[in-house]
């Protein structure tokens, strides 16, 4: 977790679909009591979007930048 309350998670292929990611997120939320948690997900990563939606996260933005 970052200072901005962003959650990052990576589950190795052989451990996916075993609820480890869900358990890890729920344990983190239970231990670290905050008002908001953020998860940055690629718009192309449908599986991650579904994962966070199932945990009741809401889509708030797609971000673009050109410098």
Short mmCIF file of the C-alpha atoms (twelve columns), coordinates in Angstrom:
data_MODEL
# 
_entry.id   MODEL 
# 
loop_
_atom_site.group_PDB 
_atom_site.id 
_atom_site.type_symbol 
_atom_site.label_atom_id 
_atom_site.label_alt_id 
_atom_site.label_comp_id 
_atom_site.label_asym_id 
_atom_site.label_seq_id 
_atom_site.Cartn_x 
_atom_site.Cartn_y 
_atom_site.Cartn_z 
_atom_site.pdbx_PDB_model_num 
ATOM 1  C CA . UNK A 1  0.000   0.000   0.000   1 
ATOM 2  C CA . UNK A 2  1.266   3.467   -0.847  1 
ATOM 3  C CA . UNK A 3  0.960   6.724   1.076   1 
ATOM 4  C CA . UNK A 4  -2.070  7.479   -1.127  1 
ATOM 5  C CA . UNK A 5  -3.843  4.300   0.087   1 
ATOM 6  C CA . UNK A 6  -3.318  2.569   -3.266  1 
ATOM 7  C CA . UNK A 7  -3.468  -1.217  -3.190  1 
ATOM 8  C CA . UNK A 8  -1.203  -3.250  -5.442  1 
ATOM 9  C CA . UNK A 9  -1.573  -6.987  -5.733  1 
ATOM 10 C CA . UNK A 10 0.097   -9.644  -7.860  1 
ATOM 11 C CA . UNK A 11 -0.775  -13.316 -7.642  1 
ATOM 12 C CA . UNK A 12 1.438   -15.800 -9.488  1 
ATOM 13 C CA . UNK A 13 -0.400  -17.735 -12.184 1 
ATOM 14 C CA . UNK A 14 -0.340  -21.041 -10.277 1 
ATOM 15 C CA . UNK A 15 -2.028  -19.427 -7.250  1 
ATOM 16 C CA . UNK A 16 -4.737  -17.508 -9.122  1 
ATOM 17 C CA . UNK A 17 -8.419  -18.460 -8.743  1 
ATOM 18 C CA . UNK A 18 -7.851  -19.784 -5.212  1 
ATOM 19 C CA . UNK A 19 -9.188  -16.673 -3.384  1 
ATOM 20 C CA . UNK A 20 -5.716  -15.694 -2.110  1 
ATOM 21 C CA . UNK A 21 -6.035  -12.201 -3.597  1 
ATOM 22 C CA . UNK A 22 -9.436  -11.640 -2.042  1 
ATOM 23 C CA . UNK A 23 -8.242  -12.895 1.342   1 
ATOM 24 C CA . UNK A 24 -5.151  -10.659 1.186   1 
ATOM 25 C CA . UNK A 25 -7.191  -7.534  0.368   1 
ATOM 26 C CA . UNK A 26 -9.764  -8.251  3.072   1 
ATOM 27 C CA . UNK A 27 -7.018  -8.887  5.648   1 
ATOM 28 C CA . UNK A 28 -5.326  -5.612  4.702   1 
ATOM 29 C CA . UNK A 29 -8.583  -3.676  5.000   1 
ATOM 30 C CA . UNK A 30 -9.288  -5.335  8.347   1 
ATOM 31 C CA . UNK A 31 -5.829  -4.465  9.721   1 
ATOM 32 C CA . UNK A 32 -5.388  -0.998  8.185   1 
ATOM 33 C CA . UNK A 33 -8.534  0.981   8.933   1 
ATOM 34 C CA . UNK A 34 -8.865  3.798   6.397   1 
ATOM 35 C CA . UNK A 35 -11.776 5.668   4.839   1 
ATOM 36 C CA . UNK A 36 -10.691 4.950   1.259   1 
ATOM 37 C CA . UNK A 37 -8.541  2.463   -0.624  1 
ATOM 38 C CA . UNK A 38 -7.525  2.866   -4.265  1 
ATOM 39 C CA . UNK A 39 -6.650  0.183   -6.813  1 
ATOM 40 C CA . UNK A 40 -5.222  1.279   -10.164 1 
ATOM 41 C CA . UNK A 41 -6.270  -1.177  -12.858 1 
ATOM 42 C CA . UNK A 42 -5.645  -1.096  -16.591 1 
ATOM 43 C CA . UNK A 43 -8.818  -0.579  -18.644 1 
ATOM 44 C CA . UNK A 44 -7.713  -3.666  -20.589 1 
ATOM 45 C CA . UNK A 45 -7.474  -5.878  -17.490 1 
ATOM 46 C CA . UNK A 46 -11.034 -7.169  -17.311 1 
ATOM 47 C CA . UNK A 47 -10.209 -9.870  -14.750 1 
ATOM 48 C CA . UNK A 48 -8.762  -7.307  -12.311 1 
ATOM 49 C CA . UNK A 49 -11.728 -4.988  -12.871 1 
ATOM 50 C CA . UNK A 50 -14.122 -7.809  -12.044 1 
ATOM 51 C CA . UNK A 51 -12.030 -8.771  -9.006  1 
ATOM 52 C CA . UNK A 52 -12.198 -5.286  -7.491  1 
ATOM 53 C CA . UNK A 53 -15.870 -4.820  -8.400  1 
ATOM 54 C CA . UNK A 54 -16.645 -8.034  -6.501  1 
ATOM 55 C CA . UNK A 55 -14.903 -6.464  -3.497  1 
ATOM 56 C CA . UNK A 56 -17.244 -3.438  -3.863  1 
ATOM 57 C CA . UNK A 57 -14.634 -1.058  -5.305  1 
ATOM 58 C CA . UNK A 58 -16.123 1.513   -7.694  1 
ATOM 59 C CA . UNK A 59 -14.621 2.811   -10.931 1 
ATOM 60 C CA . UNK A 60 -13.838 6.513   -10.500 1 
ATOM 61 C CA . UNK A 61 -11.557 7.415   -13.417 1 
ATOM 62 C CA . UNK A 62 -9.493  6.510   -16.436 1 
ATOM 63 C CA . UNK A 63 -6.376  8.709   -16.426 1 
ATOM 64 C CA . UNK A 64 -4.498  10.055  -19.447 1 
ATOM 65 C CA . UNK A 65 -1.455  12.319  -19.592 1 
ATOM 66 C CA . UNK A 66 0.621   13.859  -22.383 1 
ATOM 67 C CA . UNK A 67 3.801   15.699  -21.500 1 
# 
